[in-house]
């Protein structure tokens, strides 16, 4: 009974992550059927009033099935790590990453339609690595080390030069993740059962 109560919030977060990934795939199917009209309607277009809704729409839309397939494994891995390392402020973390990262792309990004969950992925990467440095607790430090070693090559994704890749979303997503780690540092909860007095 005690273990079930301890595990339930983590399972709930993992189910929400699975639901989110399922929504991304469902949206991709609709987007494909409609000739990618969702990208034009809800993609982020920098410095344009009609592109503002793209701050929220950008992480949900992709340019092809291959694009989403490439984003799915890091979404599952980093989202899973975020879920099981148990920050009580998951909504706030994601709000900062999507809101601040998207706003920076809208303000400073190149003239294009920016789409894809990679800004969110880079935000989670930045958050997980920075949280390890900020908290200096064993679990976040271990996660930061693991993420850094496994996905460290991702930092090359913030370098301009690859056509069709929104390096701005990668860079500003990572920056927003680091900001979230510093702003929300007092709200981190690790996988340790609470003892009752």
N, C-alpha and C positions, 0 to 999 in steps of 0.2 A: 504494500500500500504506500509506504513512504517513498520507495523507489519510483512508483508510478507517478506520484505527485511531483517528484523531482524531474522526471523525464518528460512529462506532458508539455511544458512550455517549449522545449526544444523540438519535440515532434511537431507541434503546432507550427512553429517557425519553418521547419523543413517542408511541411505540407503547403504552407503559403508560398514558399519558394517554388515548389513543384507547380502550383497553380499559376504563378507568375510566368514561368517558362511555358506552360501550356497556353496561356493567353497570348504570349508572343508568337507562338506557332499558329494559333488560330487567326491572329491578326495578319500574319504573313500570307496565309492562304487567301483571306479576303483581299488583301492588297494585291496579290498575284492575279486573282480572278478579275479585279477591277483595273488591270493594267497599271498597277502601282499608283493609282490616283490618291491613295492615302498619304503617300510621301509628299506629293505636291500640295495637298490640303493641310497636312499637319506636321510636315517637316520643319525644322528650324531654319529660318532664313534670316541671317544677321542684319541688324539695323533696319528691319522693315516691320511695320505694325502687323501685317498679316502673318509674319513669321514668329510672333511672340508665343503663340500657342505651341510652337515647336519646342519650347523649353520643356514642356511636359510630354509632348508627342515624340520627340527625338528618340528616347530610349526604347520606345515601343515598336518602332518601324525599322524595316530593313530593306536593302536594295535587291536582295535575291535570297533564295533558299540557302545557297552557299554562304552568304553573309551571315545569316542567322545560325547556320550549322557551325560556323567558325566561332560565333559568340557563345553558343550554348555550353560547351564544356567549362570555360572559365566562369560563366555565370553560375553554373551548378557548384563548382568547386569553391569559388570565393564566397558565393552566397551561402553555401553550406557552412563554411568556416565562420562566417559572420553570424549565422543562426546558432551554431553550437557553442561558440565562445560567449554567447549570451549577453550582448549588450541590451540593456533594458530600454534603450533609446533607438531601436532600429528604424522607427518611423522618422525620427529626427535626423538620424544619419543619412537616410535616403533622401529626405527633404533637402538637406544641405547639399548633398552631392548633385541631385537633379536640379535644384533651384539655383544654387550658386554656380555650378559648372555650366549649366545651360545659359544662365544670364551672361556669363563671361564669354561664351561662344557667340551669343547674340550681339554682345557689344564689340567683340574684337575678332570674330571669326571671318574667314574669307567668304567672298560672295559665292554661295552655293547653297544647295539644300542639304543640311546636315541631318543624318539619320543614323540609327544604330544604338545598340545597348553598350557599345564599347566605352563610351564616356562613363556609364554607370560602373562597368567592370573596372576601369582605371580608378574610379572613385573608391570602390571597395578595396582595391589594391592599396591605394594611398592610405586609406583609413586603417586597414589591418596592419600595415607596416608601421605607420606613425603611432598607432595605439600601443604597439609593443614598446616603442621608445618612450612614449608619454607615461604609461602606467607602470612600467618596470615590474610587472607582476609575472610570475612564471608562465602561465598559460598564454597571455597575449604576446610575451616575448618569444615563446616557442612557435606560435602561429606566425608572428612577423618573420622569424628566421625561415620557417618552412615556405611561406609565401615568397619571401625575397629570393630564396634559392631556386624555387620551382618556376616562378614567373618573373624573375629579375630581368630577363631579356625584353620584357614588355616595355621597359623604359625607352627602347628604340622607337616605339610607337608614337612618342611625343615629338619626334624629329620630323620636320617638314620634308617633303620630297616624294612621297608615294602618291601617285595620282589616284583620286577617288577615295582616299583615306582622310578622314577628318582628324588630323593630328591635333587640331585645336580642342576637339571634344576629349581626346585622350589626355592632353596636358591639363586642361581646366577641370576635367573630372578628377584627376589625381590631386590637383591643388585643393579642390573642394573636399576630397576625402581626408587630406591632411588637416585642413581647417576643422572638419567635423571631429577629428580625433582630439584636437586641442580644446575645442569648445565644449565637447561632451565628455571630457575626461573623468568627471566625477560620477558618471552614470554607467560605468562598466561593471558587469557582473560576470564572473567566470563560472565554469562548470564545477562548482563546489557545493555540496548539499548544505543547507542551512541547519544549524543545530538549534533545537528549541531549548529554552532554559528549563 
